[in-house]
Amino acid sequence: MPVISTRLSCDPAHSYMATNTVSKEDHFMNAFKNAGHLFRVAAVFVVGGLAFVGVRALLVPKSFGQYGHYRGNAIAEIAARPVTVSYTHLPTPTMPASWSP
């Protein structure tokens, strides 16, 4: 029958670090053990960024930014609108003539 000792061994060959050493090859492989997850997350960011750039290119007008942070065609569109006259500056019948500008 083997004798089991309760004494702690001071022998370096039986220590925890000596029996659980990791070689350089194992350490290299453990460093990339979860690389698949990182590549998937990176792929999601790349696809999302490309989708954002594509949708933005479709939705932003071509003349945007021509004159600063505005659409260049907006000036021509506003100028093409019919002119409306507001008669608020004319005196009303209830307003005394002395109050009119």
KOLBAZA-717583 format. One record per atom (N, C-alpha, C): residue number from 0; residue in three letters; atom name; x, y, z negated. Coordinates in pm, 1 decimal. Each point is the difference from the previous one (the first is absolute). Layout:
BEGIN
<i=NUM&aa=ALA&at=CA&px=X&py=Y&pz=Z>
...
***
This chain:
BEGIN
<i=0&aa=MET&at=N&px=83.7&py=-116.8&pz=0.0>
<i=0&aa=MET&at=CA&px=-83.7&py=116.8&pz=0.0>
<i=0&aa=MET&at=C&px=89.0&py=124.3&pz=0.0>
<i=1&aa=PRO&at=N&px=-32.3&py=100.4&pz=88.6>
<i=1&aa=PRO&at=CA&px=84.8&py=119.3&pz=6.0>
<i=1&aa=PRO&at=C&px=-22.9&py=90.7&pz=-119.8>
<i=2&aa=VAL&at=N&px=103.9&py=67.5&pz=-36.8>
<i=2&aa=VAL&at=CA&px=-6.2&py=92.3&pz=-113.1>
<i=2&aa=VAL&at=C&px=-30.3&py=138.9&pz=55.2>
<i=3&aa=ILE&at=N&px=-102.7&py=63.9&pz=-54.0>
<i=3&aa=ILE&at=CA&px=-37.9&py=134.2&pz=42.1>
<i=3&aa=ILE&at=C&px=51.4&py=97.7&pz=-103.7>
<i=4&aa=SER&at=N&px=78.1&py=91.8&pz=46.0>
<i=4&aa=SER&at=CA&px=58.6&py=97.2&pz=-90.3>
<i=4&aa=SER&at=C&px=-82.0&py=128.6&pz=5.2>
<i=5&aa=THR&at=N&px=-18.5&py=60.5&pz=-114.7>
<i=5&aa=THR&at=CA&px=-71.2&py=126.6&pz=-6.4>
<i=5&aa=THR&at=C&px=97.3&py=117.5&pz=-0.4>
<i=6&aa=ARG&at=N&px=128.0&py=-28.4&pz=7.0>
<i=6&aa=ARG&at=CA&px=99.0&py=105.8&pz=4.1>
<i=6&aa=ARG&at=C&px=3.1&py=62.3&pz=138.4>
<i=7&aa=LEU&at=N&px=25.6&py=130.3&pz=3.3>
<i=7&aa=LEU&at=CA&px=15.3&py=67.5&pz=127.3>
<i=7&aa=LEU&at=C&px=137.3&py=-30.4&pz=55.2>
<i=8&aa=SER&at=N&px=4.6&py=-26.0&pz=126.3>
<i=8&aa=SER&at=CA&px=126.9&py=-31.1&pz=62.8>
<i=8&aa=SER&at=C&px=69.9&py=127.1&pz=42.3>
<i=9&aa=CYS&at=N&px=127.0&py=9.0&pz=-28.1>
<i=9&aa=CYS&at=CA&px=81.6&py=113.5&pz=42.3>
<i=9&aa=CYS&at=C&px=80.7&py=-35.7&pz=123.4>
<i=10&aa=ASP&at=N&px=-24.5&py=-116.3&pz=53.3>
<i=10&aa=ASP&at=CA&px=72.6&py=-44.1&pz=118.1>
<i=10&aa=ASP&at=C&px=-51.6&py=77.7&pz=121.2>
<i=11&aa=PRO&at=N&px=85.8&py=70.9&pz=73.9>
<i=11&aa=PRO&at=CA&px=-46.7&py=79.6&pz=113.9>
<i=11&aa=PRO&at=C&px=-62.3&py=-84.4&pz=110.7>
<i=12&aa=ALA&at=N&px=34.3&py=-123.7&pz=10.6>
<i=12&aa=ALA&at=CA&px=-56.6&py=-84.5&pz=105.2>
<i=12&aa=ALA&at=C&px=-146.1&py=-31.7&pz=-27.1>
<i=13&aa=HIS&at=N&px=-44.5&py=9.8&pz=-126.6>
<i=13&aa=HIS&at=CA&px=-137.4&py=-31.7&pz=-34.5>
<i=13&aa=HIS&at=C&px=-84.0&py=123.8&pz=-32.7>
<i=14&aa=SER&at=N&px=53.4&py=115.6&pz=26.4>
<i=14&aa=SER&at=CA&px=-74.7&py=121.3&pz=-32.3>
<i=14&aa=SER&at=C&px=-107.7&py=24.2&pz=105.9>
<i=15&aa=TYR&at=N&px=-91.2&py=89.1&pz=-31.8>
<i=15&aa=TYR&at=CA&px=-111.8&py=29.8&pz=91.0>
<i=15&aa=TYR&at=C&px=52.1&py=60.6&pz=129.4>
<i=16&aa=MET&at=N&px=94.7&py=91.6&pz=-9.7>
<i=16&aa=MET&at=CA&px=50.8&py=66.8&pz=118.7>
<i=16&aa=MET&at=C&px=79.4&py=-96.2&pz=88.0>
<i=17&aa=ALA&at=N&px=67.9&py=-94.1&pz=-58.6>
<i=17&aa=ALA&at=CA&px=79.7&py=-92.4&pz=79.3>
<i=17&aa=ALA&at=C&px=-89.2&py=-96.3&pz=75.9>
<i=18&aa=THR&at=N&px=-112.1&py=-37.4&pz=-55.2>
<i=18&aa=THR&at=CA&px=-86.8&py=-96.5&pz=68.0>
<i=18&aa=THR&at=C&px=-98.1&py=67.1&pz=95.0>
<i=19&aa=ASN&at=N&px=-22.1&py=131.6&pz=-12.4>
<i=19&aa=ASN&at=CA&px=-96.1&py=69.3&pz=85.5>
<i=19&aa=ASN&at=C&px=67.1&py=107.4&pz=85.2>
<i=20&aa=THR&at=N&px=116.5&py=-27.1&pz=48.6>
<i=20&aa=THR&at=CA&px=66.8&py=97.1&pz=85.4>
<i=20&aa=THR&at=C&px=-61.2&py=-6.2&pz=139.0>
<i=21&aa=VAL&at=N&px=3.4&py=113.6&pz=66.3>
<i=21&aa=VAL&at=CA&px=-57.0&py=10.6&pz=134.6>
<i=21&aa=VAL&at=C&px=114.5&py=29.6&pz=95.5>
<i=22&aa=SER&at=N&px=7.4&py=-76.7&pz=106.1>
<i=22&aa=SER&at=CA&px=105.2&py=24.1&pz=97.5>
<i=22&aa=SER&at=C&px=-34.2&py=123.9&pz=81.7>
<i=23&aa=LYS&at=N&px=97.5&py=48.6&pz=74.9>
<i=23&aa=LYS&at=CA&px=-22.9&py=119.5&pz=81.4>
<i=23&aa=LYS&at=C&px=-105.3&py=-26.5&pz=107.6>
<i=24&aa=GLU&at=N&px=-0.6&py=-118.3&pz=55.3>
<i=24&aa=GLU&at=CA&px=-98.7&py=-34.3&pz=102.8>
<i=24&aa=GLU&at=C&px=-140.4&py=-1.7&pz=-59.8>
<i=25&aa=ASP&at=N&px=-13.8&py=-58.0&pz=-119.5>
<i=25&aa=ASP&at=CA&px=-131.5&py=-3.3&pz=-65.2>
<i=25&aa=ASP&at=C&px=-45.4&py=140.7&pz=-37.5>
<i=26&aa=HIS&at=N&px=93.2&py=82.5&pz=-45.4>
<i=26&aa=HIS&at=CA&px=-35.5&py=137.5&pz=-36.9>
<i=26&aa=HIS&at=C&px=-45.9&py=77.6&pz=123.5>
<i=27&aa=PHE&at=N&px=66.5&py=-19.8&pz=112.3>
<i=27&aa=PHE&at=CA&px=-37.8&py=66.7&pz=124.8>
<i=27&aa=PHE&at=C&px=-139.4&py=-43.4&pz=43.2>
<i=28&aa=MET&at=N&px=-30.0&py=-128.2&pz=-10.6>
<i=28&aa=MET&at=CA&px=-131.5&py=-49.5&pz=41.3>
<i=28&aa=MET&at=C&px=-109.3&py=48.1&pz=-95.9>
<i=29&aa=ASN&at=N&px=30.3&py=9.8&pz=-129.2>
<i=29&aa=ASN&at=CA&px=-98.5&py=48.2&pz=-95.8>
<i=29&aa=ASN&at=C&px=-30.8&py=148.2&pz=20.7>
<i=30&aa=ALA&at=N&px=97.8&py=74.4&pz=50.7>
<i=30&aa=ALA&at=CA&px=-22.3&py=142.1&pz=24.1>
<i=30&aa=ALA&at=C&px=-104.9&py=20.1&pz=108.4>
<i=31&aa=PHE&at=N&px=-8.4&py=-92.3&pz=95.6>
<i=31&aa=PHE&at=CA&px=-97.0&py=11.6&pz=108.6>
<i=31&aa=PHE&at=C&px=-116.0&py=-97.1&pz=-14.6>
<i=32&aa=LYS&at=N&px=-20.4&py=-47.4&pz=-121.8>
<i=32&aa=LYS&at=CA&px=-109.4&py=-95.5&pz=-23.6>
<i=32&aa=LYS&at=C&px=-135.3&py=64.1&pz=28.8>
<i=33&aa=ASN&at=N&px=-18.0&py=125.6&pz=-36.7>
<i=33&aa=ASN&at=CA&px=-126.3&py=68.8&pz=21.4>
<i=33&aa=ASN&at=C&px=5.5&py=97.3&pz=116.6>
<i=34&aa=ALA&at=N&px=94.0&py=-18.9&pz=89.1>
<i=34&aa=ALA&at=CA&px=15.2&py=92.3&pz=112.4>
<i=34&aa=ALA&at=C&px=-121.0&py=-3.6&pz=91.7>
<i=35&aa=GLY&at=N&px=-68.6&py=-112.5&pz=9.6>
<i=35&aa=GLY&at=CA&px=-118.1&py=-9.4&pz=84.8>
<i=35&aa=GLY&at=C&px=-107.1&py=98.8&pz=-41.5>
<i=36&aa=HIS&at=N&px=-18.2&py=17.2&pz=-130.0>
<i=36&aa=HIS&at=CA&px=-99.2&py=95.6&pz=-50.6>
<i=36&aa=HIS&at=C&px=40.0&py=142.3&pz=37.3>
<i=37&aa=LEU&at=N&px=128.7&py=30.4&pz=-11.8>
<i=37&aa=LEU&at=CA&px=47.2&py=134.0&pz=32.0>
<i=37&aa=LEU&at=C&px=-13.9&py=29.8&pz=148.7>
<i=38&aa=PHE&at=N&px=28.6&py=-100.4&pz=83.0>
<i=38&aa=PHE&at=CA&px=-14.7&py=19.7&pz=143.9>
<i=38&aa=PHE&at=C&px=-146.6&py=21.0&pz=37.5>
<i=39&aa=ARG&at=N&px=-91.4&py=-67.9&pz=-66.6>
<i=39&aa=ARG&at=CA&px=-142.7&py=19.3&pz=28.6>
<i=39&aa=ARG&at=C&px=-45.2&py=140.5&pz=-38.4>
<i=40&aa=VAL&at=N&px=44.0&py=47.6&pz=-115.8>
<i=40&aa=VAL&at=CA&px=-36.4&py=135.5&pz=-42.8>
<i=40&aa=VAL&at=C&px=60.3&py=102.7&pz=95.3>
<i=41&aa=ALA&at=N&px=124.8&py=-20.1&pz=40.1>
<i=41&aa=ALA&at=CA&px=63.1&py=91.5&pz=94.9>
<i=41&aa=ALA&at=C&px=-74.5&py=-1.6&pz=133.0>
<i=42&aa=ALA&at=N&px=-43.5&py=-116.6&pz=44.6>
<i=42&aa=ALA&at=CA&px=-74.7&py=-9.4&pz=125.6>
<i=42&aa=ALA&at=C&px=-133.2&py=73.7&pz=-10.7>
<i=43&aa=VAL&at=N&px=-66.6&py=-8.5&pz=-114.4>
<i=43&aa=VAL&at=CA&px=-126.7&py=71.8&pz=-18.8>
<i=43&aa=VAL&at=C&px=23.3&py=150.5&pz=8.6>
<i=44&aa=PHE&at=N&px=107.6&py=49.3&pz=-60.8>
<i=44&aa=PHE&at=CA&px=29.8&py=142.7&pz=7.5>
<i=44&aa=PHE&at=C&px=33.7&py=43.0&pz=142.2>
<i=45&aa=VAL&at=N&px=75.5&py=-80.9&pz=72.3>
<i=45&aa=VAL&at=CA&px=36.3&py=34.6&pz=136.9>
<i=45&aa=VAL&at=C&px=-124.5&py=2.1&pz=89.0>
<i=46&aa=VAL&at=N&px=-84.0&py=-101.0&pz=-11.2>
<i=46&aa=VAL&at=CA&px=-122.4&py=-4.2&pz=80.8>
<i=46&aa=VAL&at=C&px=-92.2&py=115.9&pz=-37.3>
<i=47&aa=GLY&at=N&px=-12.8&py=30.2&pz=-128.2>
<i=47&aa=GLY&at=CA&px=-82.5&py=113.0&pz=-42.6>
<i=47&aa=GLY&at=C&px=53.5&py=132.2&pz=51.3>
<i=48&aa=GLY&at=N&px=130.9&py=17.8&pz=-3.4>
<i=48&aa=GLY&at=CA&px=59.8&py=123.1&pz=52.3>
<i=48&aa=GLY&at=C&px=-20.2&py=15.6&pz=148.9>
<i=49&aa=LEU&at=N&px=16.5&py=-109.2&pz=74.2>
<i=49&aa=LEU&at=CA&px=-22.4&py=5.5&pz=144.3>
<i=49&aa=LEU&at=C&px=-147.0&py=26.1&pz=32.3>
<i=50&aa=ALA&at=N&px=-90.5&py=-58.3&pz=-76.8>
<i=50&aa=ALA&at=CA&px=-142.9&py=24.7&pz=20.8>
<i=50&aa=ALA&at=C&px=-33.3&py=146.4&pz=-28.1>
<i=51&aa=PHE&at=N&px=58.4&py=56.1&pz=-105.3>
<i=51&aa=PHE&at=CA&px=-23.8&py=141.2&pz=-32.4>
<i=51&aa=PHE&at=C&px=48.0&py=90.2&pz=113.2>
<i=52&aa=VAL&at=N&px=120.0&py=-24.9&pz=49.1>
<i=52&aa=VAL&at=CA&px=55.1&py=83.2&pz=107.5>
<i=52&aa=VAL&at=C&px=-84.8&py=-13.6&pz=126.1>
<i=53&aa=GLY&at=N&px=-45.6&py=-120.4&pz=31.0>
<i=53&aa=GLY&at=CA&px=-82.8&py=-19.9&pz=118.9>
<i=53&aa=GLY&at=C&px=-134.9&py=67.6&pz=-9.7>
<i=54&aa=VAL&at=N&px=-66.8&py=-14.8&pz=-113.0>
<i=54&aa=VAL&at=CA&px=-131.3&py=63.1&pz=-17.8>
<i=54&aa=VAL&at=C&px=13.8&py=151.7&pz=-1.3>
<i=55&aa=ARG&at=N&px=106.2&py=50.1&pz=-62.9>
<i=55&aa=ARG&at=CA&px=21.3&py=145.0&pz=-3.0>
<i=55&aa=ARG&at=C&px=23.0&py=53.4&pz=141.2>
<i=56&aa=ALA&at=N&px=73.6&py=-73.0&pz=81.5>
<i=56&aa=ALA&at=CA&px=24.7&py=43.4&pz=138.0>
<i=56&aa=ALA&at=C&px=-129.9&py=3.8&pz=79.9>
<i=57&aa=LEU&at=N&px=-93.2&py=-89.1&pz=-29.7>
<i=57&aa=LEU&at=CA&px=-128.0&py=-1.0&pz=71.1>
<i=57&aa=LEU&at=C&px=-94.1&py=110.5&pz=-47.8>
<i=58&aa=LEU&at=N&px=4.0&py=34.8&pz=-127.3>
<i=58&aa=LEU&at=CA&px=-98.1&py=92.8&pz=-55.7>
<i=58&aa=LEU&at=C&px=43.2&py=146.9&pz=2.1>
<i=59&aa=VAL&at=N&px=127.7&py=28.6&pz=-4.2>
<i=59&aa=VAL&at=CA&px=46.4&py=138.2&pz=-3.4>
<i=59&aa=VAL&at=C&px=5.1&py=52.7&pz=143.5>
<i=60&aa=PRO&at=N&px=-62.5&py=116.4&pz=26.5>
<i=60&aa=PRO&at=CA&px=0.6&py=55.5&pz=136.0>
<i=60&aa=PRO&at=C&px=141.7&py=33.2&pz=47.1>
<i=61&aa=LYS&at=N&px=18.8&py=-1.0&pz=130.5>
<i=61&aa=LYS&at=CA&px=132.6&py=24.5&pz=58.4>
<i=61&aa=LYS&at=C&px=48.5&py=142.3&pz=-26.4>
<i=62&aa=SER&at=N&px=-93.4&py=96.4&pz=-7.4>
<i=62&aa=SER&at=CA&px=41.5&py=139.5&pz=-17.4>
<i=62&aa=SER&at=C&px=18.0&py=38.1&pz=-147.0>
<i=63&aa=PHE&at=N&px=-14.6&py=-95.6&pz=-90.9>
<i=63&aa=PHE&at=CA&px=17.7&py=30.7&pz=-141.8>
<i=63&aa=PHE&at=C&px=145.2&py=34.3&pz=-26.6>
<i=64&aa=GLY&at=N&px=22.9&py=109.8&pz=-69.9>
<i=64&aa=GLY&at=CA&px=135.1&py=43.2&pz=-32.1>
<i=64&aa=GLY&at=C&px=61.5&py=91.6&pz=103.5>
<i=65&aa=GLN&at=N&px=-74.1&py=33.3&pz=103.8>
<i=65&aa=GLN&at=CA&px=54.2&py=86.9&pz=103.2>
<i=65&aa=GLN&at=C&px=25.8&py=140.8&pz=-53.2>
<i=66&aa=TYR&at=N&px=-91.5&py=50.1&pz=-81.8>
<i=66&aa=TYR&at=CA&px=14.8&py=133.3&pz=-60.7>
<i=66&aa=TYR&at=C&px=1.3&py=-12.8&pz=-150.8>
<i=67&aa=GLY&at=N&px=85.2&py=-80.0&pz=-53.2>
<i=67&aa=GLY&at=CA&px=5.1&py=-22.2&pz=-143.4>
<i=67&aa=GLY&at=C&px=-88.6&py=-118.5&pz=-36.6>
<i=68&aa=HIS&at=N&px=-69.0&py=12.0&pz=-112.5>
<i=68&aa=HIS&at=CA&px=-82.2&py=-111.4&pz=-47.9>
<i=68&aa=HIS&at=C&px=-143.7&py=12.5&pz=52.9>
<i=69&aa=TYR&at=N&px=-11.3&py=22.3&pz=130.0>
<i=69&aa=TYR&at=CA&px=-130.6&py=17.3&pz=63.7>
<i=69&aa=TYR&at=C&px=0.2&py=-70.5&pz=134.2>
<i=70&aa=ARG&at=N&px=-120.5&py=-17.9&pz=56.6>
<i=70&aa=ARG&at=CA&px=-11.4&py=-52.3&pz=136.3>
<i=70&aa=ARG&at=C&px=18.9&py=115.1&pz=96.3>
<i=71&aa=GLY&at=N&px=82.2&py=-19.5&pz=100.1>
<i=71&aa=GLY&at=CA&px=22.1&py=104.8&pz=100.2>
<i=71&aa=GLY&at=C&px=-123.7&py=26.2&pz=83.4>
<i=72&aa=ASN&at=N&px=-80.7&py=-102.6&pz=26.7>
<i=72&aa=ASN&at=CA&px=-120.4&py=15.5&pz=81.3>
<i=72&aa=ASN&at=C&px=-112.5&py=68.7&pz=-75.6>
<i=73&aa=ALA&at=N&px=9.8&py=13.8&pz=-130.4>
<i=73&aa=ALA&at=CA&px=-107.7&py=60.7&pz=-78.5>
<i=73&aa=ALA&at=C&px=-19.9&py=145.6&pz=37.8>
<i=74&aa=ILE&at=N&px=106.2&py=69.9&pz=36.5>
<i=74&aa=ILE&at=CA&px=-10.9&py=141.8&pz=36.6>
<i=74&aa=ILE&at=C&px=-85.7&py=14.7&pz=125.3>
<i=75&aa=ALA&at=N&px=25.9&py=-82.5&pz=99.9>
<i=75&aa=ALA&at=CA&px=-79.1&py=6.5&pz=124.0>
<i=75&aa=ALA&at=C&px=-144.3&py=-43.6&pz=-24.5>
<i=76&aa=GLU&at=N&px=-21.5&py=-98.5&pz=-86.1>
<i=76&aa=GLU&at=CA&px=-135.9&py=-45.2&pz=-29.2>
<i=76&aa=GLU&at=C&px=-80.4&py=107.1&pz=-72.5>
<i=77&aa=ILE&at=N&px=61.9&py=69.2&pz=-93.5>
<i=77&aa=ILE&at=CA&px=-69.9&py=105.6&pz=-73.3>
<i=77&aa=ILE&at=C&px=-27.4&py=118.7&pz=93.8>
<i=78&aa=ALA&at=N&px=95.0&py=31.8&pz=87.4>
<i=78&aa=ALA&at=CA&px=-19.8&py=110.7&pz=94.2>
<i=78&aa=ALA&at=C&px=-109.6&py=-31.1&pz=101.6>
<i=79&aa=ALA&at=N&px=-24.1&py=-126.9&pz=29.3>
<i=79&aa=ALA&at=CA&px=-101.5&py=-37.7&pz=97.8>
<i=79&aa=ALA&at=C&px=-141.3&py=1.2&pz=-58.0>
<i=80&aa=ARG&at=N&px=-13.5&py=11.8&pz=-129.6>
<i=80&aa=ARG&at=CA&px=-133.5&py=4.3&pz=-60.8>
<i=80&aa=ARG&at=C&px=-71.0&py=130.4&pz=37.1>
<i=81&aa=PRO&at=N&px=-132.2&py=-6.1&pz=9.0>
<i=81&aa=PRO&at=CA&px=-71.7&py=125.3&pz=30.1>
<i=81&aa=PRO&at=C&px=7.8&py=96.2&pz=-118.6>
<i=82&aa=VAL&at=N&px=3.7&py=125.8&pz=33.2>
<i=82&aa=VAL&at=CA&px=9.0&py=102.6&pz=-102.2>
<i=82&aa=VAL&at=C&px=-137.9&py=20.3&pz=-60.8>
<i=83&aa=THR&at=N&px=-6.5&py=-3.0&pz=-129.7>
<i=83&aa=THR&at=CA&px=-126.1&py=26.6&pz=-68.9>
<i=83&aa=THR&at=C&px=13.6&py=132.5&pz=-72.7>
<i=84&aa=VAL&at=N&px=-107.9&py=75.2&pz=1.8>
<i=84&aa=VAL&at=CA&px=2.3&py=131.5&pz=-62.5>
<i=84&aa=VAL&at=C&px=-79.4&py=-6.9&pz=-128.0>
<i=85&aa=SER&at=N&px=54.8&py=53.6&pz=-101.7>
<i=85&aa=SER&at=CA&px=-68.6&py=7.1&pz=-127.2>
<i=85&aa=SER&at=C&px=-46.3&py=143.4&pz=-20.8>
<i=86&aa=TYR&at=N&px=-127.0&py=14.1&pz=-30.8>
<i=86&aa=TYR&at=CA&px=-56.4&py=132.9&pz=-16.7>
<i=86&aa=TYR&at=C&px=-6.1&py=40.1&pz=-146.6>
<i=87&aa=THR&at=N&px=82.3&py=-53.9&pz=-81.0>
<i=87&aa=THR&at=CA&px=-4.7&py=33.1&pz=-142.4>
<i=87&aa=THR&at=C&px=52.0&py=139.9&pz=-27.0>
<i=88&aa=HIS&at=N&px=75.8&py=56.9&pz=91.9>
<i=88&aa=HIS&at=CA&px=54.0&py=133.3&pz=-21.5>
<i=88&aa=HIS&at=C&px=-100.0&py=110.5&pz=34.6>
<i=89&aa=LEU&at=N&px=-112.1&py=-35.2&pz=66.7>
<i=89&aa=LEU&at=CA&px=-100.5&py=99.9&pz=35.3>
<i=89&aa=LEU&at=C&px=-92.8&py=24.3&pz=-117.9>
<i=90&aa=PRO&at=N&px=-48.3&py=120.1&pz=-16.2>
<i=90&aa=PRO&at=CA&px=-90.6&py=26.0&pz=-111.5>
<i=90&aa=PRO&at=C&px=-135.6&py=-66.6&pz=20.4>
<i=91&aa=THR&at=N&px=-56.6&py=-46.4&pz=-107.2>
<i=91&aa=THR&at=CA&px=-132.6&py=-60.5&pz=6.4>
<i=91&aa=THR&at=C&px=-104.4&py=107.5&pz=-27.0>
<i=92&aa=PRO&at=N&px=-126.5&py=-27.2&pz=34.7>
<i=92&aa=PRO&at=CA&px=-102.1&py=102.5&pz=-21.8>
<i=92&aa=PRO&at=C&px=-17.0&py=37.3&pz=-147.1>
<i=93&aa=THR&at=N&px=33.6&py=-90.3&pz=-92.0>
<i=93&aa=THR&at=CA&px=-17.2&py=32.9&pz=-140.7>
<i=93&aa=THR&at=C&px=118.1&py=77.6&pz=-54.2>
<i=94&aa=MET&at=N&px=109.3&py=5.5&pz=75.5>
<i=94&aa=MET&at=CA&px=118.4&py=69.2&pz=-46.9>
<i=94&aa=MET&at=C&px=-8.2&py=146.5&pz=42.2>
<i=95&aa=PRO&at=N&px=22.3&py=89.5&pz=-88.9>
<i=95&aa=PRO&at=CA&px=-3.2&py=141.4&pz=37.5>
<i=95&aa=PRO&at=C&px=109.4&py=30.5&pz=101.5>
<i=96&aa=ALA&at=N&px=-26.0&py=90.9&pz=88.3>
<i=96&aa=ALA&at=CA&px=97.3&py=35.5&pz=105.0>
<i=96&aa=ALA&at=C&px=126.9&py=55.8&pz=-58.4>
<i=97&aa=SER&at=N&px=-7.8&py=60.5&pz=-116.3>
<i=97&aa=SER&at=CA&px=119.3&py=57.5&pz=-61.9>
<i=97&aa=SER&at=C&px=98.0&py=-106.5&pz=-48.7>
<i=98&aa=TRP&at=N&px=-50.1&py=-125.4&pz=-16.4>
<i=98&aa=TRP&at=CA&px=88.3&py=-106.9&pz=-46.9>
<i=98&aa=TRP&at=C&px=74.6&py=-68.2&pz=114.4>
<i=99&aa=SER&at=N&px=-41.4&py=21.7&pz=121.2>
<i=99&aa=SER&at=CA&px=62.5&py=-71.0&pz=111.3>
<i=99&aa=SER&at=C&px=140.8&py=52.3&pz=22.7>
<i=100&aa=PRO&at=N&px=88.2&py=-83.9&pz=45.6>
<i=100&aa=PRO&at=CA&px=139.7&py=43.8&pz=19.8>
<i=100&aa=PRO&at=C&px=17.9&py=90.5&pz=118.4>
***
